[in-house]
Amino acid sequence: MTHRKNSKNSRDAKADVNPAKPAKHALWLALALAGLLGPLPQAFAQDAADSDDEVVELDMISVIGSRRVSPRSSDTDSVVPVDVFNISKEVERSPQFDLAQSLQFIAPSFHSTRQTGADGADLVDSAALRGLGSDQTLVLVNGKRRHSTSLVNIFGARNRGNTGTDLNTIPVLGIERIEVLRDGAAAQYGSDAIAGVMNIVMKTKPGCEGILGYGQYSRGDGLNYQASAYCGFQFGDGGHAAFTGEYLDRGSSDRSPGKRIIGDTAVENATVTFDGNLPIGDMGGLYLTAGFQQRDAKSGAFERTPEDIPTRNSALLYPDGFVPFINGDLEDRSVTGGFKTQFGDWYADFSQSYGYNRFDYRITNTLNASIANLNAGRSPTEFDAGGFAFGQYTTNADFSRYFDNYFQGLNVAFGAEYRKENYEIFLKECLRVLKPDRHIYLMFDSYSLLTLGSIVRK
């Protein structure tokens, strides 16, 4: 390869030709062709516009990255990159059933993975932008802040130490489009928008539609069922009401050669959402967005082998080892209500949002090794291991006005926000172990096993 390169240079040197002249001729030729061909697309576009009797106006707008309300701004007006995805079309072409996995294959810089062997993180698919933590991506629904999950990712999870928003609590059929700002927006939205912002716009069109889905891996596991329905109604002067219901049953999969389970978590979701708007004459309009999901999920933990006897296993109970299962009962609910109005050329938006996410653990096919080894292999094999919950209240007042005659367009926006958050950890099962001379009391919470004390019997 080096010899060929040197021989080419030697031929160029022997030719003794000035390379600037051919380059100059090529440049003039390219400019001439560009001048001849440049007007052609405009001419064709003009002919096409003249031949059409009806002009089609695009109604896809973007509010993310800009607080401009009126006149309506398109996504090309934003100074930062904003991707707009028509979810209805993408769902028809995608084999994925949930929102996080659907975006994984269509949205640049968006990342969501299903984990295994990461305890509670197996039951909630975290999502993030630009490879940063999931709690550094702000998620909005109809322009309003969405609450995060109550799960703190630990124990080997990909987003260790982070909490994020569970996108799979929103049914895909109820979404019109998703706007993704793929740039840091902390100056505008706060420190939880370092990676970017996602705005999920709910569907409002009239009519009803439904989806039935079925899928399975080629190895025969991972069986998926989906049933989803949407109905939208319009009334009055611009009012609407839209309902969406979804049921998803995702079977587990396993790609481990041993007892340990490596694959998809078994998940069963039941979700309902509502989105509505009620105009009030010239005053403005009321709006309401609400959702509820109940999820039951099950994932395999790390295998306890015979080598774990007696620290994490009992020879009398599981002599060949076992795989404990982490069962999660998750509840997610949200509601956002508000009032939009106009004072002269000023637009105002007053809203109140509430979000709640709860996670309860139930461990099955397991044991308490200390109890089993002290009681001849007798130990409970199922425990109610506690849980946690996160609640968020957000109050907003936003004002904006657009000035056409200043600096070729000037938008002024300001507002105020009050947010209250509450986090709880629940203690659950209290287990009493009977021994000949004492009672031992144990209490479980979501992260640890607490020995509360012992009482000596007399």
C-alpha positions as CSV (number, residue, x, y, z in Angstrom):
1,M,0.0,0.0,0.0
2,T,2.8,2.4,0.8
3,H,4.6,1.6,-2.5
4,R,1.5,2.4,-4.5
5,K,1.1,5.7,-2.7
6,N,4.7,6.7,-3.4
7,S,4.5,5.7,-7.1
8,K,1.4,7.9,-7.5
9,N,3.2,10.9,-5.9
10,S,6.2,10.3,-8.2
11,R,3.9,10.4,-11.3
12,D,2.4,13.6,-10.1
13,A,5.8,15.1,-9.7
14,K,6.9,14.1,-13.2
15,A,3.8,15.6,-14.8
16,D,4.7,19.0,-13.2
17,V,1.2,20.2,-13.5
18,N,-0.2,23.0,-11.4
19,P,-3.1,21.5,-9.3
20,A,-4.7,24.8,-8.7
21,K,-5.9,25.2,-12.3
22,P,-8.0,21.9,-12.5
23,A,-9.4,22.7,-9.1
24,K,-10.4,26.2,-10.2
25,H,-12.0,24.8,-13.4
26,A,-13.9,22.2,-11.4
27,L,-15.1,24.9,-9.0
28,W,-16.4,27.1,-11.7
29,L,-18.1,24.1,-13.3
30,A,-19.8,23.2,-10.1
31,L,-21.1,26.7,-9.5
32,A,-22.4,26.9,-13.1
33,L,-24.3,23.6,-12.6
34,A,-25.7,24.8,-9.3
35,G,-26.9,28.0,-10.9
36,L,-28.6,26.0,-13.7
37,L,-30.2,23.4,-11.4
38,G,-30.9,25.6,-8.4
39,P,-34.1,27.1,-9.7
40,L,-35.5,23.8,-11.0
41,P,-36.9,22.5,-7.6
42,Q,-38.5,25.9,-7.0
43,A,-40.0,25.8,-10.5
44,F,-41.3,22.3,-10.0
45,A,-42.7,23.3,-6.6
46,Q,-44.4,26.3,-8.1
47,D,-46.0,24.2,-10.8
48,A,-47.1,21.6,-8.2
49,A,-48.6,24.4,-6.1
50,D,-50.4,25.9,-9.1
51,S,-51.8,22.5,-10.1
52,D,-53.3,21.8,-6.7
53,D,-56.6,23.5,-5.9
54,E,-56.2,23.0,-2.2
55,V,-53.3,24.1,0.1
56,V,-52.6,21.6,2.9
57,E,-51.6,23.3,6.2
58,L,-49.4,21.3,8.5
59,D,-50.8,21.2,12.0
60,M,-47.9,19.5,13.7
61,I,-46.4,22.0,16.1
62,S,-43.8,21.9,18.8
63,V,-44.0,23.7,22.1
64,I,-40.9,22.0,23.6
65,G,-37.8,24.2,23.8
66,S,-40.0,27.4,23.3
67,R,-42.5,29.1,25.6
68,R,-44.1,30.7,22.6
69,V,-47.9,30.3,22.6
70,S,-49.1,32.4,19.7
71,P,-48.7,32.6,16.8
72,R,-48.2,28.9,16.7
73,S,-44.6,27.8,16.2
74,S,-43.4,24.9,14.2
75,D,-40.5,22.6,15.3
76,T,-38.3,24.5,12.8
77,D,-38.5,27.6,14.9
78,S,-36.6,26.1,17.8
79,V,-32.9,27.0,18.3
80,V,-32.2,23.5,19.6
81,P,-32.7,20.1,17.9
82,V,-36.3,18.8,18.4
83,D,-37.4,15.5,17.0
84,V,-41.2,15.0,16.5
85,F,-42.4,11.4,16.2
86,N,-45.8,10.4,15.0
87,I,-46.4,7.6,17.4
88,S,-49.5,6.3,15.6
89,K,-47.6,5.5,12.4
90,E,-44.6,4.2,14.3
91,V,-46.7,1.7,16.3
92,E,-48.2,0.3,13.1
93,R,-44.7,-0.5,11.8
94,S,-43.0,-1.6,15.1
95,P,-43.1,-5.0,16.6
96,Q,-42.7,-3.5,20.1
97,F,-45.8,-3.2,22.4
98,D,-44.6,-0.7,25.1
99,L,-43.6,2.9,24.7
100,A,-40.0,2.6,26.0
101,Q,-39.0,-0.1,23.6
102,S,-40.8,1.6,20.7
103,L,-38.8,4.7,21.2
104,Q,-35.6,2.7,21.6
105,F,-35.7,1.9,17.9
106,I,-36.9,5.2,16.4
107,A,-35.5,8.0,18.6
108,P,-31.8,9.1,18.3
109,S,-29.9,9.3,21.6
110,F,-32.8,7.6,23.4
111,H,-31.9,4.5,25.4
112,S,-34.1,2.1,27.3
113,T,-33.0,-1.4,28.3
114,R,-34.7,-4.3,30.1
115,Q,-32.5,-5.5,32.9
116,T,-32.2,-8.8,34.6
117,G,-30.7,-9.7,38.0
118,A,-31.0,-6.1,39.2
119,D,-33.8,-6.6,41.8
120,G,-36.5,-3.9,41.5
121,A,-34.9,-2.4,38.3
122,D,-36.0,-5.6,36.5
123,L,-39.6,-4.5,36.9
124,V,-39.3,-0.9,35.7
125,D,-37.6,-0.1,32.4
126,S,-35.6,3.0,32.9
127,A,-35.2,5.5,30.0
128,A,-32.6,8.2,29.3
129,L,-31.3,10.5,26.7
130,R,-27.7,10.9,25.5
131,G,-26.4,8.1,27.8
132,L,-26.9,10.2,31.0
133,G,-28.9,9.2,34.1
134,S,-32.6,8.6,33.8
135,D,-33.3,11.3,36.4
136,Q,-31.6,13.9,34.1
137,T,-34.2,13.6,31.4
138,L,-37.3,15.7,32.1
139,V,-40.6,14.1,30.9
140,L,-43.6,16.2,30.2
141,V,-47.2,15.2,29.3
142,N,-49.0,17.8,27.4
143,G,-46.3,20.3,28.5
144,K,-46.7,19.5,32.2
145,R,-44.1,17.8,34.4
146,R,-44.6,14.0,34.8
147,H,-43.8,12.5,38.2
148,S,-40.9,10.0,38.5
149,T,-41.1,6.4,39.9
150,S,-40.6,5.5,43.5
151,L,-37.8,3.0,42.7
152,V,-34.2,4.0,43.4
153,N,-32.0,2.0,41.1
154,I,-29.4,0.0,43.1
155,F,-27.9,-3.5,43.2
156,G,-26.2,-3.5,39.8
157,A,-28.8,-1.5,37.9
158,R,-27.7,0.4,34.9
159,N,-28.9,3.7,36.4
160,R,-27.5,3.1,39.8
161,G,-28.5,5.9,42.2
162,N,-31.1,7.3,39.8
163,T,-34.8,7.5,39.6
164,G,-36.6,8.1,36.4
165,T,-40.0,8.3,34.7
166,D,-41.7,5.1,33.8
167,L,-42.8,5.7,30.2
168,N,-44.6,2.3,30.1
169,T,-47.4,3.7,32.4
170,I,-48.7,5.6,29.3
171,P,-50.6,3.5,26.7
172,V,-49.1,4.0,23.2
173,L,-52.5,4.1,21.5
174,G,-53.4,7.2,23.5
175,I,-50.4,9.2,22.2
176,E,-50.5,11.6,19.2
177,R,-46.9,12.5,19.0
178,I,-43.7,12.8,21.1
179,E,-41.3,15.7,21.0
180,V,-37.7,15.0,22.0
181,L,-35.3,17.9,22.7
182,R,-31.9,16.3,22.3
183,D,-29.9,18.9,24.1
184,G,-29.3,20.2,27.6
185,A,-32.2,22.4,28.8
186,A,-31.3,23.0,32.4
187,A,-31.5,26.8,32.0
188,Q,-35.1,26.6,30.9
189,Y,-36.5,23.6,32.6
190,G,-34.3,23.0,35.6
191,S,-31.4,20.7,36.6
192,D,-33.4,17.5,35.8
193,A,-33.3,18.4,32.1
194,I,-29.5,18.2,31.7
195,A,-29.8,15.4,29.2
196,G,-32.9,16.8,27.4
197,V,-36.7,17.0,27.5
198,M,-39.4,14.7,26.2
199,N,-42.9,16.0,25.7
200,I,-45.7,13.4,25.2
201,V,-48.7,14.9,23.5
202,M,-51.9,12.9,24.1
203,K,-54.3,12.1,21.3
204,T,-57.5,14.2,20.9
205,K,-58.9,13.3,17.6
206,P,-62.6,12.0,17.4
207,G,-63.4,8.4,16.6
208,C,-62.6,5.0,18.0
209,E,-59.8,2.5,17.2
210,G,-58.3,-0.6,18.7
211,I,-55.3,-2.8,18.6
212,L,-54.8,-6.5,19.3
213,G,-51.2,-7.7,19.5
214,Y,-49.5,-11.0,19.8
215,G,-45.8,-11.8,19.8
216,Q,-43.3,-14.5,20.8
217,Y,-39.6,-15.2,20.6
218,S,-38.5,-17.9,18.1
219,R,-37.3,-20.1,21.1
220,G,-40.9,-20.3,22.3
221,D,-40.8,-18.0,25.3
222,G,-41.5,-14.4,25.9
223,L,-45.2,-14.7,24.8
224,N,-46.8,-11.2,24.6
225,Y,-50.5,-10.3,24.4
226,Q,-51.8,-6.7,24.0
227,A,-55.3,-5.3,23.8
228,S,-55.8,-1.5,23.5
229,A,-58.7,0.7,22.7
230,Y,-59.1,4.5,22.1
231,C,-62.3,6.6,21.8
232,G,-62.3,10.3,21.3
233,F,-65.3,12.7,21.2
234,Q,-65.6,16.4,20.3
235,F,-68.3,18.7,21.6
236,G,-69.1,22.4,21.7
237,D,-66.6,24.9,20.3
238,G,-63.4,23.0,20.4
239,G,-64.0,20.7,23.4
240,H,-63.0,17.1,23.4
241,A,-62.8,14.0,25.6
242,A,-60.5,11.1,24.9
243,F,-60.4,7.7,26.7
244,T,-57.7,5.0,26.3
245,G,-57.5,1.6,27.9
246,E,-54.8,-1.0,27.5
247,Y,-54.0,-4.5,28.8
248,L,-50.6,-6.0,28.3
249,D,-49.4,-9.4,29.3
250,R,-45.7,-10.0,28.7
251,G,-44.3,-13.4,29.4
252,S,-40.8,-14.0,30.8
253,S,-37.9,-15.4,28.8
254,D,-34.7,-17.2,29.8
255,R,-31.4,-17.4,28.1
256,S,-29.4,-18.8,31.0
257,P,-27.8,-22.3,30.7
258,G,-28.2,-22.8,34.5
259,K,-30.8,-22.3,37.1
260,R,-30.5,-18.5,37.1
261,I,-33.0,-16.7,34.9
262,I,-31.6,-14.2,32.4
263,G,-34.2,-12.6,30.2
264,D,-37.3,-10.5,30.1
265,T,-39.4,-10.0,33.2
266,A,-42.9,-11.2,33.3
267,V,-45.2,-8.2,33.4
268,E,-49.0,-7.7,33.4
269,N,-50.3,-4.2,33.0
270,A,-53.8,-2.7,33.1
271,T,-53.8,1.0,32.2
272,V,-56.5,3.7,31.6
273,T,-56.0,7.4,30.7
274,F,-58.2,10.4,30.0
275,D,-57.6,13.7,28.3
276,G,-60.2,16.4,28.0
277,N,-60.7,20.1,27.3
278,L,-63.8,22.3,28.0
279,P,-63.9,25.8,26.4
280,I,-65.6,28.5,28.4
281,G,-66.6,31.1,25.9
282,D,-64.1,33.9,25.4
283,M,-62.6,33.4,28.9
284,G,-60.5,30.4,27.9
285,G,-60.8,26.8,28.7
286,L,-60.4,24.1,31.3
287,Y,-58.3,21.0,30.7
288,L,-57.8,17.7,32.5
289,T,-55.3,14.8,31.9
290,A,-55.4,11.7,34.2
291,G,-54.1,8.2,34.2
292,F,-54.0,5.0,36.3
293,Q,-52.0,1.8,36.0
294,Q,-51.9,-1.4,38.0
295,R,-48.8,-3.6,37.3
296,D,-47.9,-7.1,38.5
297,A,-44.4,-8.1,37.6
298,K,-42.1,-11.1,38.5
299,S,-38.4,-11.5,38.0
300,G,-35.7,-14.0,39.0
301,A,-33.0,-13.0,41.4
302,F,-29.5,-14.4,41.7
303,E,-29.2,-18.2,42.1
304,R,-28.5,-19.5,45.6
305,T,-26.2,-22.6,45.0
306,P,-25.3,-25.5,47.3
307,E,-22.1,-23.6,48.0
308,D,-24.1,-20.9,49.7
309,I,-25.0,-23.3,52.6
310,P,-25.4,-22.2,55.4
311,T,-25.0,-18.4,54.8
312,R,-27.7,-18.0,52.1
313,N,-29.2,-21.5,51.9
314,S,-30.2,-24.5,53.9
315,A,-29.3,-28.1,53.1
316,L,-32.6,-29.4,54.4
317,L,-34.7,-27.0,52.4
318,Y,-32.9,-26.4,49.1
319,P,-30.1,-28.9,48.8
320,D,-29.6,-28.4,45.1
321,G,-29.9,-24.6,45.2
322,F,-32.8,-22.3,44.2
323,V,-33.7,-19.1,42.5
324,P,-35.8,-16.6,44.5
325,F,-38.4,-14.6,42.7
326,I,-39.0,-10.9,43.2
327,N,-42.7,-10.0,42.7
328,G,-43.7,-6.4,42.4
329,D,-47.1,-4.9,42.8
330,L,-46.9,-1.4,41.3
331,E,-49.5,1.3,41.3
332,D,-49.2,4.5,39.3
333,R,-51.7,7.4,39.1
334,S,-51.6,10.9,37.9
335,V,-53.9,13.9,37.3
336,T,-53.3,17.3,35.9
337,G,-56.0,20.0,35.7
338,G,-55.8,23.6,34.7
339,F,-57.2,26.7,33.1
340,K,-55.9,28.6,30.1
341,T,-57.0,32.1,29.3
342,Q,-55.9,35.3,27.5
343,F,-55.6,38.9,28.9
344,G,-55.2,41.1,25.8
345,D,-52.1,39.8,24.0
346,W,-50.9,37.9,27.1
347,Y,-51.5,34.2,27.5
348,A,-51.9,32.6,30.9
349,D,-51.9,29.0,32.0
350,F,-52.7,28.0,35.6
351,S,-52.4,24.3,36.5
352,Q,-52.2,21.8,39.3
353,S,-50.6,18.3,38.9
354,Y,-50.5,15.3,41.2
355,G,-48.5,12.1,40.6
356,Y,-48.1,9.0,42.8
357,N,-46.1,5.9,42.3
358,R,-46.0,2.9,44.7
359,F,-44.0,-0.3,44.7
360,D,-44.6,-3.2,47.0
361,Y,-42.2,-6.2,47.2
362,R,-43.2,-9.8,47.6
363,I,-40.4,-12.5,47.6
364,T,-41.3,-16.1,46.8
365,N,-39.5,-19.4,46.4
366,T,-37.0,-18.3,49.0
367,L,-36.1,-18.8,52.7
368,N,-34.5,-17.1,55.6
369,A,-31.3,-19.1,55.9
370,S,-30.6,-18.2,59.6
371,I,-34.1,-19.3,60.6
372,A,-33.9,-22.5,58.5
373,N,-30.6,-23.6,59.9
374,L,-31.7,-23.0,63.4
375,N,-35.1,-24.8,63.0
376,A,-34.2,-28.0,61.2
377,G,-34.9,-26.6,57.7
378,R,-38.2,-25.0,58.7
379,S,-38.5,-21.5,57.3
380,P,-41.2,-19.4,55.5
381,T,-40.6,-19.5,51.7
382,E,-42.6,-16.3,51.0
383,F,-42.2,-12.9,52.5
384,D,-43.9,-9.6,52.2
385,A,-40.7,-7.5,52.0
386,G,-42.1,-4.0,52.3
387,G,-42.3,-1.2,49.7
388,F,-42.0,2.5,49.0
389,A,-44.0,5.3,47.5
390,F,-43.4,8.7,45.9
391,G,-45.9,11.5,45.7
392,Q,-45.5,14.8,43.9
393,Y,-47.7,18.0,43.8
394,T,-46.8,20.7,41.3
395,T,-48.5,24.1,41.0
396,N,-47.8,26.3,38.0
397,A,-48.6,29.8,36.8
398,D,-47.2,30.6,33.3
399,F,-47.5,33.9,31.3
400,S,-46.2,34.6,27.8
401,R,-46.6,37.2,25.0
402,Y,-45.1,37.3,21.5
403,F,-44.0,40.7,20.0
404,D,-43.8,40.8,16.2
405,N,-42.2,44.2,15.9
406,Y,-39.2,43.8,18.1
407,F,-36.0,42.1,16.9
408,Q,-37.8,40.3,14.1
409,G,-39.9,38.6,16.8
410,L,-39.5,38.6,20.5
411,N,-41.2,36.2,23.0
412,V,-41.5,37.1,26.6
413,A,-42.4,34.4,29.1
414,F,-42.3,34.1,32.9
415,G,-44.0,32.1,35.6
416,A,-43.8,30.5,39.0
417,E,-43.9,26.9,40.2
418,Y,-44.4,25.3,43.6
419,R,-43.6,21.6,44.0
420,K,-44.0,19.4,47.0
421,E,-42.6,15.8,47.0
422,N,-42.9,13.1,49.6
423,Y,-41.1,9.7,49.8
424,E,-42.1,6.9,52.1
425,I,-40.6,3.5,52.9
426,F,-43.0,0.9,54.3
427,L,-42.3,-1.8,56.9
428,K,-44.3,-4.9,56.2
429,E,-44.3,-8.4,57.5
430,C,-43.5,-9.1,61.1
431,L,-42.3,-12.7,61.5
432,R,-42.3,-14.4,64.9
433,V,-40.0,-17.4,65.2
434,L,-40.7,-19.8,68.0
435,K,-37.7,-21.4,69.8
436,P,-37.7,-23.5,72.9
437,D,-36.6,-20.6,75.2
438,R,-37.5,-17.4,73.4
439,H,-39.5,-15.6,70.7
440,I,-37.5,-13.8,68.0
441,Y,-39.2,-10.9,66.2
442,L,-38.2,-9.9,62.8
443,M,-39.4,-7.0,60.6
444,F,-38.9,-6.6,56.9
445,D,-38.7,-3.4,54.8
446,S,-38.0,-2.9,51.1
447,Y,-34.2,-2.8,51.5
448,S,-33.1,-4.8,54.5
449,L,-34.0,-7.3,57.2
450,L,-34.3,-5.8,60.6
451,T,-34.0,-7.8,63.8
452,L,-36.1,-5.8,66.3
453,G,-35.4,-7.9,69.4
454,S,-35.9,-11.1,71.3
455,I,-37.9,-11.9,74.4
456,V,-36.7,-14.7,76.8
457,R,-39.5,-17.0,77.8
458,K,-39.9,-17.9,81.5
